[in-house]
Amino acid sequence: MSIVVAVRKDGRTVMAADSLNVFGQERVSTDNSKAAKIRTIGSALLAITGWSVYANILDDLLTDRDTPVLRDEKEIFAFFIELWRQLHERYPFVNDQAHTKDTPFGDLDASFLVANQNGIYKVSQDSSVCRFDKYYAIGSGSVYALGALYQVYDKDHDAADLARRAVATAIEFDIYCGGEIDMFDVQR
């Protein structure tokens, strides 16, 4: 349960997230534990919403391999196909399940957001990759953040202000979002 937002405007790309840890129905005070939902991977930013164990898995996977290149849909998709393979080879606690019985695809049971110089990319639970030009949000607070961004994107705000406002809106209205707002700029 989270909110992560990426915004591109006037040549700048920013990613922002809340820092609340939630375990089922339990909220953890942010003065006791802060969740880091955004990671820098090479020249890209990668954020996770869903199971927090993905942070541990990604940290573990990335320690013993070359930094993946995440420049476009093809490279991002290839990385997540490799992640899927590694999930099943290296982590015996991973279930091989589909979100519904009617789908032929596996389910990561999490969403990811990648931002780089080329765009913003959502990676869905089925590993499909979709590119966005202006903004996108994932997590339980995403409907609030997307609504806020839709209303103010064309106003006189920079990318960082827009991302901060969108995350703050989600924190205000979604009970599973909270804590401090972490902000990251895509490196050029």
Sequence and secondary structure as in RCSB ss.txt:
>XXXX:A:sequence
MSIVVAVRKDGRTVMAADSLNVFGQERVSTDNSKAAKIRTIGSALLAITGWSVYANILDDLLTDRDTPVLRDEKE
IFAFFIELWRQLHERYPFVNDQAHTKDTPFGDLDASFLVANQNGIYKVSQDSSVCRFDKYYAIGSGSVYALGALY
QVYDKDHDAADLARRAVATAIEFDIYCGGEIDMFDVQR
>XXXX:A:secstr
   EEEEEETTEEEEEE   EEETTEEE TTT     EEEETTEEEEEEE THHHHHHHHHHHTS      SHHH
HHHHHHHHHHHHHHH TT     SSTT SS   SEEEEEEETTEEEEE TT  EEEESSEEEESTTHHHHHHHHH
HHTTSS  HHHHHHHHHHHHHHH TT  S  EEEE   
